[in-house]
Every structure is written in C-alpha cells, then in structure tokens.
Amino acid sequence: MDELNTPEDNALEGKLQQDVENTLSGNDNIPESNLDFKNRIDLSELQEGIALIKGEISKVIVGQKGMIDMLIASILANGHSLIEGVPGVAKTISAKLLAKSLDVGFSRIQFTPDLMPSDILGTSVFDMKSSEFEFKKGPIFSNMILIDEINRAPAKTQAALFEVMEERQITIDGHRFKMDLPFIVLATQNPVEQEGTYRLPEAQLDRFLFKIDIDYPNLEEEIEIINREQALQGGTKIDKITAHLSKEQIYKFQGLVSQIIIESHLVKYIADIIINTRSNPFLYLGASPRASIAILKASKAFAAMSGRDFVTPEDIKQAAIPVLQHRVIVTPEREMEGVTSKQIIKQIIEAVEIPR
C-alpha cells in the first residue's frame, strides 16, 4: 500500500508542477537569486582598472572606442599594437595618453631614415677609469614604448626590434639583457605617405598582436574635438591624465587573463579560421601558428573586459580581423581589383561555421 503524502510533499509536488507549467508556457518566473552565476575568476578589480583607464583617456580623446578597447586588450594579452591612420587622427596622442594612465616607465622613439640600431638598443662605451667596456642602455629599456612613424626607419633598424618584441630581451656583444615587465610596444605609421618610408617586413608585422585602423571622426565628434580644443585656452591635453594602474597590477591582470577558460570546440573554431586563410585562393600568404595564439590571447582579453571568465565565439570574431589583417597577403590580382585583406577575412569568418 502506498504511503500517504505529507503536506510538505504535496507542497513540493505543487511547486514542481508549477515550474513545469511556467516553462512550457514561456513564463519563467524563476527567482533572480537562482540565476546569479558567479565567475570562477574574480575580475572585479580588473574591470575597475579598465574603467579608470577609459575614463582618463576619454578626457582627451573623442570617440575611437574600438581603438581604445583594442589598446587595452593588447596590454591585457601582453601583446604589441601597430596603430595605422592618416596624419592628425590622434595616433600618437592616444598611445601617450594610455601610457600616462598607467604608472609604468614610458619611452618614445621617433623613427627617422638615419636612425641606427644602437640608437634604440644601446651601445658599449669604453670606460677610461675601469679600462672596460660599459653598456649604455638605449630608450628601448622601458615598460611602454611608443615608436612613432615606425616605417620611417630603414630595414636594419626595424630588424633590431625582432628579438626584443618576441622574447623581451636583447643580445649585444654576447651579453643578454632582459626587459623589465610589462613590456609593450605601441607603434604608429601613416599608410598614405610612401616617400621616405620603408615597408615593414612580414616577420615584424607578425610580431604585432593587433593592427588598429583609425578612421576620421564623424560630424558630432569633430564638433566636440573643436569645442574641447577651444576650452583648453592654451592648456595641455596630457596634463589632465592621472596614472592609476601599477606594474604589479598590470602583471596580475595579465595572469588573470591567461586563466580565462576556452572550450575545446572554440579552440577548433580558431584553428578552422586560420586554416581557411592558408587555403583561400584570394590570399598569397596565410596566417601562421603565431596568429592562432594571438587570437586565443586576444579573445581571452576581450572576454575579461566584458566581465566573463570564459571565451565566446563573439570574442573570437572580435579579435580575428585586427589580429589577421596585417598577417596575410592578398594575391596581386585581387589587390589590383581593390580587394583588401580585411574584406577577405570577413568572408572567411562568415564562411566558417560557428560552434554551438
């Protein structure tokens, strides 16, 4: 004989039945507390720091939210960025503002046609007192390096950056010198001017995590820029910026970003995109495995900036174009037709099935 249900059993059964009916009818009145999922990684301090940096930069820069997001993401992913745009669109000032909003060492190097590798890295000088050679460090020995007009210097000077950008160290006269971490290079270049410039080799382009394109501001932003300049009354823009994040905090945030979770099917999604660049008939050169790692790191940074401790397909799609557009080469035939690498990458992303 079945046991009689107690009042508690009847109440529980009634609640379960009501939940089922609500679900079937689309009326999911589930208490909000039951949906309060918490991140496995505490990203609150990271998000507060990002908000402070964005607030400081927005005191001077009008619009350009995409550029600012990518610059911050490159720092979180411990990667370098190449900023490209016509003169006067705030490439250099944006990099300087970002550096000043961080409590880290900053060094600016203006690339010119007569610049030598020793002008960047440093050189050994003979000390008459000790009768020994002493190494004098160059401006590359800092945390945040702004290289202005990177395509103005010849190939031998550009090549001096290969080791330091990839390995965070330089080797001179058989001695190895490690960089103080974090070490981030932000470089600018003008895509319009060709006279007196030297195209960056593919090996150097591949060392940049992002290539960030800066467009002209719209009408409202242009008006705001003019009004802000008028309000300065002879003051200096950069004086408004306050440093917030220390080297230790940045290093900590980079460690948190590296712990962001990515599922195996999303790893395959990244690999599918990269493989498609190598087999695309419109591309002469596809992306390298370094590009796969770059998308992985960048998508983790974008996830952390959104307050999530896991990567979504949208994070990967957001990272794909700035990571890949400078790493692939369009075939000469398509280039003559005006097809760009960005357009081809967009087509590849749309063609690759998004995992669910």
MARKOLGU-988682 format. One record per residue (C-alpha): residue in one letter; x, y, z; residue number from 1. Coordinates in steps of 0.25 Angstrom, whole numbers, always signed. Example, Ala and Ser with C-alpha at 12.3 -4.5 7.8 and 13.67 -1.06 7.14 Angstrom:
<ketis>
@aa->a, x->+49, y->-18, z->+31, i->1
@aa->s, x->+55, y->-4, z->+29, i->2
</ketis>
This chain:
<ketis>
@aa->m, x->+0, y->+0, z->+0, i->1
@aa->d, x->+5, y->+14, z->-4, i->2
@aa->e, x->+9, y->+23, z->+7, i->3
@aa->l, x->+1, y->+36, z->+9, i->4
@aa->n, x->+8, y->+49, z->+4, i->5
@aa->t, x->+11, y->+58, z->+15, i->6
@aa->p, x->+7, y->+73, z->+14, i->7
@aa->e, x->+21, y->+76, z->+11, i->8
@aa->d, x->+22, y->+66, z->+0, i->9
@aa->n, x->+9, y->+72, z->-6, i->10
@aa->a, x->+15, y->+86, z->-6, i->11
@aa->l, x->+28, y->+82, z->-13, i->12
@aa->e, x->+20, y->+74, z->-23, i->13
@aa->g, x->+11, y->+86, z->-26, i->14
@aa->k, x->+23, y->+95, z->-27, i->15
@aa->l, x->+30, y->+86, z->-37, i->16
@aa->q, x->+17, y->+85, z->-45, i->17
@aa->q, x->+16, y->+100, z->-46, i->18
@aa->d, x->+31, y->+101, z->-50, i->19
@aa->v, x->+28, y->+91, z->-62, i->20
@aa->e, x->+15, y->+99, z->-66, i->21
@aa->n, x->+23, y->+112, z->-65, i->22
@aa->t, x->+34, y->+106, z->-74, i->23
@aa->l, x->+24, y->+101, z->-84, i->24
@aa->s, x->+16, y->+114, z->-85, i->25
@aa->g, x->+29, y->+122, z->-86, i->26
@aa->n, x->+26, y->+129, z->-73, i->27
@aa->d, x->+39, y->+126, z->-66, i->28
@aa->n, x->+37, y->+134, z->-53, i->29
@aa->i, x->+49, y->+127, z->-47, i->30
@aa->p, x->+55, y->+135, z->-35, i->31
@aa->e, x->+67, y->+144, z->-39, i->32
@aa->s, x->+75, y->+138, z->-28, i->33
@aa->n, x->+75, y->+125, z->-35, i->34
@aa->l, x->+81, y->+131, z->-47, i->35
@aa->d, x->+92, y->+138, z->-40, i->36
@aa->f, x->+104, y->+131, z->-46, i->37
@aa->k, x->+118, y->+136, z->-41, i->38
@aa->n, x->+131, y->+135, z->-49, i->39
@aa->r, x->+141, y->+125, z->-45, i->40
@aa->i, x->+151, y->+136, z->-46, i->41
@aa->d, x->+150, y->+149, z->-39, i->42
@aa->l, x->+150, y->+160, z->-50, i->43
@aa->s, x->+145, y->+172, z->-42, i->44
@aa->e, x->+158, y->+178, z->-39, i->45
@aa->l, x->+162, y->+177, z->-54, i->46
@aa->q, x->+149, y->+183, z->-59, i->47
@aa->e, x->+150, y->+195, z->-49, i->48
@aa->g, x->+164, y->+197, z->-54, i->49
@aa->i, x->+159, y->+197, z->-69, i->50
@aa->a, x->+148, y->+207, z->-65, i->51
@aa->l, x->+158, y->+216, z->-59, i->52
@aa->i, x->+167, y->+216, z->-71, i->53
@aa->k, x->+156, y->+218, z->-81, i->54
@aa->g, x->+151, y->+230, z->-72, i->55
@aa->e, x->+165, y->+236, z->-73, i->56
@aa->i, x->+166, y->+235, z->-88, i->57
@aa->s, x->+152, y->+240, z->-91, i->58
@aa->k, x->+156, y->+253, z->-84, i->59
@aa->v, x->+164, y->+256, z->-97, i->60
@aa->i, x->+160, y->+246, z->-108, i->61
@aa->v, x->+147, y->+248, z->-114, i->62
@aa->g, x->+140, y->+235, z->-119, i->63
@aa->q, x->+150, y->+224, z->-124, i->64
@aa->k, x->+144, y->+214, z->-114, i->65
@aa->g, x->+149, y->+202, z->-123, i->66
@aa->m, x->+163, y->+207, z->-123, i->67
@aa->i, x->+163, y->+209, z->-108, i->68
@aa->d, x->+157, y->+195, z->-106, i->69
@aa->m, x->+168, y->+189, z->-114, i->70
@aa->l, x->+179, y->+196, z->-108, i->71
@aa->i, x->+175, y->+192, z->-94, i->72
@aa->a, x->+173, y->+177, z->-99, i->73
@aa->s, x->+187, y->+177, z->-105, i->74
@aa->i, x->+192, y->+181, z->-91, i->75
@aa->l, x->+184, y->+170, z->-84, i->76
@aa->a, x->+189, y->+160, z->-94, i->77
@aa->n, x->+203, y->+165, z->-93, i->78
@aa->g, x->+204, y->+168, z->-108, i->79
@aa->h, x->+209, y->+179, z->-117, i->80
@aa->s, x->+200, y->+188, z->-125, i->81
@aa->l, x->+202, y->+195, z->-139, i->82
@aa->i, x->+193, y->+207, z->-140, i->83
@aa->e, x->+191, y->+212, z->-154, i->84
@aa->g, x->+184, y->+224, z->-159, i->85
@aa->v, x->+185, y->+237, z->-167, i->86
@aa->p, x->+192, y->+249, z->-160, i->87
@aa->g, x->+184, y->+256, z->-149, i->88
@aa->v, x->+175, y->+245, z->-145, i->89
@aa->a, x->+181, y->+244, z->-131, i->90
@aa->k, x->+190, y->+232, z->-133, i->91
@aa->t, x->+202, y->+237, z->-125, i->92
@aa->i, x->+194, y->+245, z->-114, i->93
@aa->s, x->+185, y->+232, z->-112, i->94
@aa->a, x->+198, y->+224, z->-109, i->95
@aa->k, x->+203, y->+235, z->-100, i->96
@aa->l, x->+190, y->+236, z->-92, i->97
@aa->l, x->+190, y->+221, z->-90, i->98
@aa->a, x->+204, y->+221, z->-85, i->99
@aa->k, x->+201, y->+232, z->-75, i->100
@aa->s, x->+189, y->+226, z->-70, i->101
@aa->l, x->+198, y->+215, z->-65, i->102
@aa->d, x->+208, y->+216, z->-54, i->103
@aa->v, x->+219, y->+210, z->-63, i->104
@aa->g, x->+232, y->+214, z->-70, i->105
@aa->f, x->+230, y->+221, z->-83, i->106
@aa->s, x->+239, y->+224, z->-95, i->107
@aa->r, x->+237, y->+230, z->-108, i->108
@aa->i, x->+245, y->+227, z->-120, i->109
@aa->q, x->+244, y->+235, z->-133, i->110
@aa->f, x->+248, y->+227, z->-145, i->111
@aa->t, x->+255, y->+234, z->-156, i->112
@aa->p, x->+263, y->+230, z->-168, i->113
@aa->d, x->+277, y->+232, z->-161, i->114
@aa->l, x->+273, y->+224, z->-148, i->115
@aa->m, x->+283, y->+213, z->-145, i->116
@aa->p, x->+280, y->+200, z->-137, i->117
@aa->s, x->+289, y->+205, z->-126, i->118
@aa->d, x->+281, y->+218, z->-124, i->119
@aa->i, x->+270, y->+209, z->-120, i->120
@aa->l, x->+276, y->+197, z->-113, i->121
@aa->g, x->+288, y->+204, z->-107, i->122
@aa->t, x->+303, y->+202, z->-109, i->123
@aa->s, x->+316, y->+198, z->-102, i->124
@aa->v, x->+325, y->+210, z->-97, i->125
@aa->f, x->+339, y->+209, z->-93, i->126
@aa->d, x->+341, y->+214, z->-79, i->127
@aa->m, x->+355, y->+220, z->-77, i->128
@aa->k, x->+355, y->+219, z->-62, i->129
@aa->s, x->+352, y->+204, z->-61, i->130
@aa->s, x->+358, y->+201, z->-75, i->131
@aa->e, x->+346, y->+193, z->-78, i->132
@aa->f, x->+334, y->+194, z->-88, i->133
@aa->e, x->+321, y->+198, z->-81, i->134
@aa->f, x->+308, y->+196, z->-87, i->135
@aa->k, x->+299, y->+209, z->-88, i->136
@aa->k, x->+284, y->+205, z->-89, i->137
@aa->g, x->+276, y->+211, z->-100, i->138
@aa->p, x->+262, y->+216, z->-100, i->139
@aa->i, x->+256, y->+202, z->-102, i->140
@aa->f, x->+259, y->+199, z->-88, i->141
@aa->s, x->+245, y->+203, z->-82, i->142
@aa->n, x->+231, y->+197, z->-80, i->143
@aa->m, x->+223, y->+205, z->-90, i->144
@aa->i, x->+230, y->+208, z->-103, i->145
@aa->l, x->+224, y->+218, z->-113, i->146
@aa->i, x->+230, y->+216, z->-127, i->147
@aa->d, x->+225, y->+228, z->-135, i->148
@aa->e, x->+225, y->+226, z->-151, i->149
@aa->i, x->+232, y->+212, z->-150, i->150
@aa->n, x->+232, y->+211, z->-165, i->151
@aa->r, x->+242, y->+223, z->-166, i->152
@aa->a, x->+254, y->+215, z->-162, i->153
@aa->p, x->+262, y->+206, z->-171, i->154
@aa->a, x->+261, y->+191, z->-171, i->155
@aa->k, x->+273, y->+189, z->-162, i->156
@aa->t, x->+267, y->+198, z->-151, i->157
@aa->q, x->+254, y->+191, z->-152, i->158
@aa->a, x->+261, y->+178, z->-151, i->159
@aa->a, x->+267, y->+182, z->-137, i->160
@aa->l, x->+253, y->+180, z->-131, i->161
@aa->f, x->+251, y->+166, z->-135, i->162
@aa->e, x->+257, y->+160, z->-123, i->163
@aa->v, x->+252, y->+170, z->-113, i->164
@aa->m, x->+238, y->+169, z->-117, i->165
@aa->e, x->+237, y->+154, z->-118, i->166
@aa->e, x->+246, y->+150, z->-106, i->167
@aa->r, x->+246, y->+162, z->-97, i->168
@aa->q, x->+261, y->+162, z->-97, i->169
@aa->i, x->+273, y->+167, z->-106, i->170
@aa->t, x->+286, y->+161, z->-108, i->171
@aa->i, x->+298, y->+171, z->-110, i->172
@aa->d, x->+313, y->+167, z->-110, i->173
@aa->g, x->+310, y->+153, z->-105, i->174
@aa->h, x->+302, y->+158, z->-93, i->175
@aa->r, x->+287, y->+156, z->-91, i->176
@aa->f, x->+279, y->+168, z->-85, i->177
@aa->k, x->+265, y->+165, z->-81, i->178
@aa->m, x->+254, y->+175, z->-81, i->179
@aa->d, x->+246, y->+180, z->-69, i->180
@aa->l, x->+232, y->+174, z->-70, i->181
@aa->p, x->+222, y->+178, z->-74, i->182
@aa->f, x->+228, y->+182, z->-88, i->183
@aa->i, x->+218, y->+187, z->-98, i->184
@aa->v, x->+222, y->+193, z->-112, i->185
@aa->l, x->+212, y->+203, z->-118, i->186
@aa->a, x->+216, y->+207, z->-132, i->187
@aa->t, x->+209, y->+217, z->-142, i->188
@aa->q, x->+210, y->+218, z->-157, i->189
@aa->n, x->+204, y->+226, z->-168, i->190
@aa->p, x->+198, y->+217, z->-179, i->191
@aa->v, x->+197, y->+229, z->-189, i->192
@aa->e, x->+211, y->+234, z->-190, i->193
@aa->q, x->+221, y->+226, z->-198, i->194
@aa->e, x->+233, y->+235, z->-200, i->195
@aa->g, x->+243, y->+233, z->-190, i->196
@aa->t, x->+237, y->+221, z->-184, i->197
@aa->y, x->+241, y->+206, z->-183, i->198
@aa->r, x->+231, y->+196, z->-183, i->199
@aa->l, x->+231, y->+187, z->-170, i->200
@aa->p, x->+235, y->+173, z->-173, i->201
@aa->e, x->+225, y->+161, z->-171, i->202
@aa->a, x->+234, y->+156, z->-159, i->203
@aa->q, x->+232, y->+169, z->-152, i->204
@aa->l, x->+217, y->+170, z->-155, i->205
@aa->d, x->+215, y->+156, z->-150, i->206
@aa->r, x->+220, y->+161, z->-136, i->207
@aa->f, x->+209, y->+171, z->-134, i->208
@aa->l, x->+197, y->+165, z->-127, i->209
@aa->f, x->+188, y->+176, z->-134, i->210
@aa->k, x->+188, y->+185, z->-145, i->211
@aa->i, x->+178, y->+196, z->-141, i->212
@aa->d, x->+172, y->+205, z->-153, i->213
@aa->i, x->+168, y->+219, z->-148, i->214
@aa->d, x->+157, y->+226, z->-157, i->215
@aa->y, x->+153, y->+240, z->-157, i->216
@aa->p, x->+143, y->+245, z->-147, i->217
@aa->n, x->+128, y->+247, z->-151, i->218
@aa->l, x->+122, y->+261, z->-150, i->219
@aa->e, x->+118, y->+261, z->-136, i->220
@aa->e, x->+131, y->+256, z->-131, i->221
@aa->e, x->+138, y->+267, z->-140, i->222
@aa->i, x->+130, y->+278, z->-133, i->223
@aa->e, x->+133, y->+272, z->-120, i->224
@aa->i, x->+148, y->+272, z->-123, i->225
@aa->i, x->+148, y->+287, z->-127, i->226
@aa->n, x->+140, y->+291, z->-115, i->227
@aa->r, x->+150, y->+283, z->-106, i->228
@aa->e, x->+162, y->+290, z->-112, i->229
@aa->q, x->+155, y->+303, z->-111, i->230
@aa->a, x->+152, y->+301, z->-96, i->231
@aa->l, x->+167, y->+297, z->-93, i->232
@aa->q, x->+171, y->+312, z->-94, i->233
@aa->g, x->+185, y->+309, z->-96, i->234
@aa->g, x->+186, y->+298, z->-87, i->235
@aa->t, x->+192, y->+284, z->-89, i->236
@aa->k, x->+183, y->+272, z->-92, i->237
@aa->i, x->+192, y->+262, z->-86, i->238
@aa->d, x->+193, y->+269, z->-72, i->239
@aa->k, x->+179, y->+265, z->-69, i->240
@aa->i, x->+183, y->+250, z->-69, i->241
@aa->t, x->+185, y->+243, z->-55, i->242
@aa->a, x->+192, y->+229, z->-54, i->243
@aa->h, x->+184, y->+218, z->-48, i->244
@aa->l, x->+190, y->+204, z->-50, i->245
@aa->s, x->+204, y->+200, z->-45, i->246
@aa->k, x->+213, y->+190, z->-52, i->247
@aa->e, x->+209, y->+180, z->-42, i->248
@aa->q, x->+194, y->+181, z->-44, i->249
@aa->i, x->+196, y->+180, z->-59, i->250
@aa->y, x->+205, y->+168, z->-58, i->251
@aa->k, x->+194, y->+162, z->-48, i->252
@aa->f, x->+183, y->+165, z->-59, i->253
@aa->q, x->+191, y->+158, z->-70, i->254
@aa->g, x->+192, y->+146, z->-61, i->255
@aa->l, x->+177, y->+146, z->-59, i->256
@aa->v, x->+174, y->+147, z->-74, i->257
@aa->s, x->+183, y->+135, z->-77, i->258
@aa->q, x->+174, y->+127, z->-68, i->259
@aa->i, x->+161, y->+131, z->-75, i->260
@aa->i, x->+154, y->+118, z->-79, i->261
@aa->i, x->+152, y->+114, z->-94, i->262
@aa->e, x->+145, y->+101, z->-98, i->263
@aa->s, x->+151, y->+91, z->-108, i->264
@aa->h, x->+141, y->+94, z->-119, i->265
@aa->l, x->+145, y->+108, z->-119, i->266
@aa->v, x->+159, y->+105, z->-120, i->267
@aa->k, x->+156, y->+97, z->-132, i->268
@aa->y, x->+148, y->+109, z->-137, i->269
@aa->i, x->+160, y->+118, z->-136, i->270
@aa->a, x->+168, y->+107, z->-144, i->271
@aa->d, x->+158, y->+106, z->-155, i->272
@aa->i, x->+159, y->+121, z->-157, i->273
@aa->i, x->+174, y->+120, z->-158, i->274
@aa->i, x->+174, y->+108, z->-167, i->275
@aa->n, x->+164, y->+115, z->-177, i->276
@aa->t, x->+174, y->+127, z->-178, i->277
@aa->r, x->+184, y->+117, z->-183, i->278
@aa->s, x->+175, y->+111, z->-194, i->279
@aa->n, x->+168, y->+123, z->-198, i->280
@aa->p, x->+170, y->+126, z->-213, i->281
@aa->f, x->+170, y->+141, z->-211, i->282
@aa->l, x->+182, y->+140, z->-201, i->283
@aa->y, x->+196, y->+139, z->-205, i->284
@aa->l, x->+201, y->+137, z->-191, i->285
@aa->g, x->+192, y->+131, z->-180, i->286
@aa->a, x->+193, y->+133, z->-165, i->287
@aa->s, x->+204, y->+126, z->-157, i->288
@aa->p, x->+202, y->+118, z->-144, i->289
@aa->r, x->+206, y->+131, z->-136, i->290
@aa->a, x->+193, y->+137, z->-142, i->291
@aa->s, x->+185, y->+125, z->-135, i->292
@aa->i, x->+192, y->+128, z->-122, i->293
@aa->a, x->+189, y->+143, z->-124, i->294
@aa->i, x->+174, y->+141, z->-126, i->295
@aa->l, x->+174, y->+132, z->-114, i->296
@aa->k, x->+180, y->+142, z->-105, i->297
@aa->a, x->+172, y->+154, z->-111, i->298
@aa->s, x->+159, y->+147, z->-109, i->299
@aa->k, x->+162, y->+144, z->-95, i->300
@aa->a, x->+165, y->+159, z->-92, i->301
@aa->f, x->+152, y->+163, z->-99, i->302
@aa->a, x->+145, y->+153, z->-90, i->303
@aa->a, x->+151, y->+158, z->-77, i->304
@aa->m, x->+148, y->+173, z->-82, i->305
@aa->s, x->+133, y->+168, z->-83, i->306
@aa->g, x->+134, y->+162, z->-69, i->307
@aa->r, x->+133, y->+148, z->-73, i->308
@aa->d, x->+143, y->+137, z->-69, i->309
@aa->f, x->+140, y->+129, z->-82, i->310
@aa->v, x->+142, y->+132, z->-97, i->311
@aa->t, x->+130, y->+132, z->-106, i->312
@aa->p, x->+130, y->+132, z->-122, i->313
@aa->e, x->+127, y->+147, z->-122, i->314
@aa->d, x->+141, y->+149, z->-114, i->315
@aa->i, x->+148, y->+141, z->-125, i->316
@aa->k, x->+141, y->+149, z->-136, i->317
@aa->q, x->+144, y->+162, z->-130, i->318
@aa->a, x->+159, y->+158, z->-129, i->319
@aa->a, x->+160, y->+152, z->-143, i->320
@aa->i, x->+161, y->+164, z->-152, i->321
@aa->p, x->+171, y->+172, z->-144, i->322
@aa->v, x->+179, y->+160, z->-142, i->323
@aa->l, x->+179, y->+155, z->-156, i->324
@aa->q, x->+178, y->+167, z->-166, i->325
@aa->h, x->+193, y->+170, z->-165, i->326
@aa->r, x->+198, y->+156, z->-165, i->327
@aa->v, x->+192, y->+151, z->-178, i->328
@aa->i, x->+196, y->+156, z->-192, i->329
@aa->v, x->+185, y->+158, z->-203, i->330
@aa->t, x->+189, y->+152, z->-217, i->331
@aa->p, x->+193, y->+162, z->-227, i->332
@aa->e, x->+181, y->+160, z->-236, i->333
@aa->r, x->+171, y->+163, z->-225, i->334
@aa->e, x->+179, y->+174, z->-219, i->335
@aa->m, x->+179, y->+181, z->-233, i->336
@aa->e, x->+163, y->+179, z->-232, i->337
@aa->g, x->+163, y->+187, z->-219, i->338
@aa->v, x->+161, y->+175, z->-210, i->339
@aa->t, x->+166, y->+177, z->-196, i->340
@aa->s, x->+171, y->+167, z->-186, i->341
@aa->k, x->+160, y->+171, z->-176, i->342
@aa->q, x->+149, y->+168, z->-187, i->343
@aa->i, x->+155, y->+154, z->-189, i->344
@aa->i, x->+156, y->+151, z->-174, i->345
@aa->k, x->+141, y->+156, z->-172, i->346
@aa->q, x->+137, y->+146, z->-183, i->347
@aa->i, x->+145, y->+135, z->-176, i->348
@aa->i, x->+139, y->+137, z->-163, i->349
@aa->e, x->+125, y->+137, z->-169, i->350
@aa->a, x->+128, y->+124, z->-176, i->351
@aa->v, x->+133, y->+117, z->-164, i->352
@aa->e, x->+122, y->+110, z->-156, i->353
@aa->i, x->+121, y->+116, z->-142, i->354
@aa->p, x->+121, y->+105, z->-132, i->355
@aa->r, x->+109, y->+104, z->-122, i->356
</ketis>
